Amino acid sequence: MPVSKIVTVRSLAVVALAAGALAGAVTLPASAADGRPHRANVEISGVQYNAPGRYDDSARSLNKEWAEVTNNSRHGVNLDGWTLADEDGHTYTFHHYRLDGGATVRVRTGEGRDRGSNLFQDRRHEFLDNDSDTVTLRNDHGRFVDDFSWGDHHHRGGDHRGGDHRGGEHRGDHHGGRR
């Protein structure tokens, strides 16, 4: 093979490799390209920390307190071993639960039977502080996924990396309304 054809084949190979690398860089999400964290596929989408109505420590009253977890991706996520915890260390661990793509599960404080999009912590006392608290979602490896805060934002663990924490609540309102 003549030298000019060898050089041309090598040049084409180098150009193809460079184009592939450039295409890979261009297809990165803007958040990854500029160093900002991208939006998590799974997030705490709402919290009802001050249950409406009269509070009396009954299961009915306690089940009006909840946290919602939403999977924003198109693919299901196995939440087995994931945890929701408040600042006082009260922790709920998901057991054998798969959250479908685009789905939301509501984790209620009181007692009940786990069904579909409602899970129950089976607690006999409030889980969330009405005045100020942070709920943190961690995966089955204990890695931070998301958090949701309201009131005075005290982050005792020093591991807070959540989103926007302007005054008031972080995401949603105290009634846990969907966005």
ABEGO torsion letter per residue (X at the ends): XBAAAAAAAAAAAAAAAAAAAAAAAAABBAAAAAGBBBBBABBBABBBABBBEBBAGBAAAAAABBBBBBBABABBBBABGBBBBBAAGBBBBBBGBBBBBGBBBBBBABBEBBBEABBBAGBABBABBAABBBBBBBBAAGBBABBBBBEBBBBAAGABABBBBBBEBBEEBAAGBBX
